[in-house]
Amino acid sequence: MKTADNNNSKIRNDFIGNPNNGFTLIELSIVLVIIGLIVGGVLVGRSLIRAAEMRTVASELVSFETATNTFRLKYNCLPGDCTSATQFFGINSNGCPNGDSYTGTCDGDGDGFIGAGDGWTTFNGNELYRYWQQLAQANLIAGQFTGRSGAGGCGNKCVSILDTNIPTSKAIPQGGYSGWIEDTADTVSYFNTTSRKSVYFFGSLTANYVTNSPIISPSDIYYIDTKIDDGLVISGKVTAYKLTSCPTSTDNVTALYNLSDSSISCVLIYRPKF
């Protein structure tokens, strides 16, 4: 009888497992492999999502440039700078030149540049925000914009507000696009800059200011640059704000994107051709 009981006990232990036994090395290896596959899948998924977001940013930049050139062909002027804009879109319902209404717009000065063209000393914010307003009123970009700077710093002339006077990125909701004319060759802030050139800034908002706070990483901006430009921070249409750790240096010849830095350290600058 004892032999039979011992056999039955052994069978029960073999069936339900001996609680004193741990995982074997093979079992642990299988678990680690599964965990590795899950983590790898998550990382790959995140990478693919980020790449898709950067493709969206690149597409938005190109679409703004295309919209501007389409506007110019249709109305024979640049949005914001157009001296006959009120004939096309009506007069701003809150008056000109400083009305901030979604209805109607105000005329620009017709100097061929989107902005006052006289640098920061007498910076005129109207054309820079009328630019987005009139592109939207011409149904060339999505949204509605007031056409006027928000209240705050820089004399109420350059205060950007997402989805109010500038467009928000569909890829990164905290990021927006603002732009102005580079009137002076600012070699401290920009790579290989020349005067009298329109630029877009893609970044996050700073308090009472434009979108020149970092929003993406060096690898993000490098991805965009290689997709639609030359892949170099020192040249081309896509570049980065100098005054961050995004580039490896501020040298106009040797600087590269700082790909060893994974932090959010870049403000993207795009120089469209109008």
N, C-alpha and C positions, 0 to 999 in steps of 0.2 A: 504493500500500500504506500509506503514512504517513497518507493521508487516512482510509482505512478504520480504521487503528489508533486514530487520534484520535477518530473517531466512536464506536468501540467503548468507548474509555476514558470518553468523555462519558456514554454510556449507562450504564456501570457506576457512575460517580459519581452520576448522577441517581437510579439505582435504590437504591444503598445509602446515599446521602447523603454529602455532602462533610464530612469530619471537621473541617474548618476553619470550617464555618458554625455560628453560635450560634443560640439561639432567636430567633424574630422577636418583635416587640412583641405581635402578636396571640396567639402561643403563650404568652408570659409572662402576658398578661392572662387567658387562659383558666385557666392554672394558679392564679393569684391568686384568681380567682373560685371555683374549686373548693375551695381552701384556706379561703376565707372561708365558704363554705357548710358545710364540715366543722366549723369552729370554732363557727359560729353554731348548728349542730345540736347540738353538745356542750353549749353554754351553755344552750340552750333545754331540752335534756334534763335538765340539772342543776337548772334552775329548776323544772321540772315535778316532779322527784323531791322537791325541798325543799318545794314546796307540798303534795305528798301527805303528807310527814312532819308538817307543821304541821297538816294536817287530822286526822291521827291523834292528835296531842297534844290538839287541841280536842275530839275525840270521847272521848278518855280522861277528860278533865276532866268533861265532861257525864255520862259513864257513871258516874263515882264519885258524883256528886251524885244521880243517879237511883237508884243502888244504895242510897245512904244513906236516901233517902226511902222506898224500898221496904222496907228493913229496919225503919224506924220504924213503918210501917203494919202490918207483920207481927208485930213483937215489942213494939210500944208503948214503945220506948225507942231511944236512939241507940247505934250500935255503939261499944264502948269505954266508954261511960258507963253502960251497962245494968246495973242492980243484980241482975238475974236471969239474966245471961248463962250462968252455970254450969249452970243448969237446962236450958238449951237445948243447950249445946255440951259439957257436962262440965267437970270441974275440971282445971286445968292439971296435967299429970302430974309436973311438977317443983315443984308447990306454988304457993300464992298468998300474997302479991300479986306476987312477983317471979319466978315461974317463967318460963323461956324455952323452952317446948316447943311443937312443932307440934300436939300432942294436948291438947285441952281449952283452957280459957281461965280468966280471973279476972273477977270482978264489978267494975263501976265504982261511982262514988259517987252516981250518979243526980241530979246537980245540973243536968242539962239541957245541959251543955257537954262537948265532947270535950277533956278536959284538966282540970287541977286548978282552973283558973279563978282562980289567985292570982298570975299573972305568973311572971317568971323567978326570983324570990327563993326560992320553994319549989316549983320546977317539978317536976311529976309526969309522968314520961314514959310510965307504963304505959298510960293511956287512949289516948294518941296512937298507940301501937303495937297495943294491943288493938283499936283501931278497924279497922285493916287485917286483923288476924287474924280478927275476927268477921265482917266482910264476906265474907271468903273461906270461912269455915266455914259461912256461910249460902248459899254457892254464888252469891253476887251479883257477885263479881269472881274472876278467875283467880288461882291461886297458893296458896302456903301461907306463913304468917308466924308468927314466934315470939311476937309480942305483947309484946316486951320490948326496951328499948334495948340497944345493944351496949356493950361496955366501953370506956371512954376518958374524954374530956372531959365537962364539965358534970355532974360527979358521977354518971356512968353513967346519965343520965336522958334524953339527947336525941341519942344516937349512932345515926344511920341507916345501915343496911347494905342495899344493893340486893339485891332478891330474897330477903332474909332477914327483915327486919322492915318493909320498905316495898316497894311495887311499882316495877319498872323500866318505863320507857316502851318500847313496841314500836317507836316511831319513832326514838328516840335511845338506844341501849343504855347510854350513860354517864349518862343522866338518870333521875332518880327523883322520886317524889312523897312529900313529907312534909307534915305539917300540925299545927296546934295552934290554941289559942284566943288571940286578941289580947285581953288583959285590960285593958291600958292604952292610951290614945290616943297611940301613938308617931308623932308627926308628923315625926320625924327620918328614920325608915326607910320610912314608908308614906304614900301620898297619901290625904288625906281619910279617915283611919281613924276608926273609933269603937270603943269598948271592947266587950268581951264578944262577939266575932265570930270564928267559925271560918274558917280560911284553909287553902288548899293552897299549898305552895311547889313549883314545878317548876324544878329546876336540877340542877347536878352536886354531888357530895358534896365537902365540905371535910374536912380531917383532924379526926376525932373530933367531927363535928358534923352538922347537918342539910343539906338540899339548898338552900343559899343561895349557891352559887357560880354565876356566869353559864354558861348552856348554849346560848342562842340569840341571834340578832341583833335589833336594833330592828325591822327589816323583817319578821322572822319573827313576833315577838310582835304587831306591828301587824296582820299577816295574820290571826292567831288572833282578835285583839280585834274586827276588823271582821266576822269570820264568826259569832261567837257573842255579841258584846256591842256596845258603842257606839263602838268605835274610838278611845277617848280614854284616855290614860294616867292622867288625874286622877280618873276616875270609873268607876262600873260594877263588874261582877263580875271583869273581867280588867284587871289593872294590872301595874305593874313595881316592883321594889325600887328605892327612891330612891337608895341609896348606890352607884350605878354610873353609867356614862356613857350608859346606855340612854335616860333621859329628857333633854330639852334643858335642864332645870333642876329644882330641887326645889320650885318654886312651885306651890301647890295650885290655882291659877287659870289660869296661862299655860303650864304645862309641856306638851310634846308628846313623842311618840316621836321620838328623834333619828335620823331616817331617812337622814341624811347619813353616819352611822357604820355601816360594814358589818362591824364586828368583833363577836365573840361577847361581848356586854356585858350581857345581860339575864337576870334571874331573874324568871320569871313568877309572879305572885300571883293566885290565883283565890279569890273569896269566894262559896262556894256558899250556897244558901238551904235550910236544914234546918227 
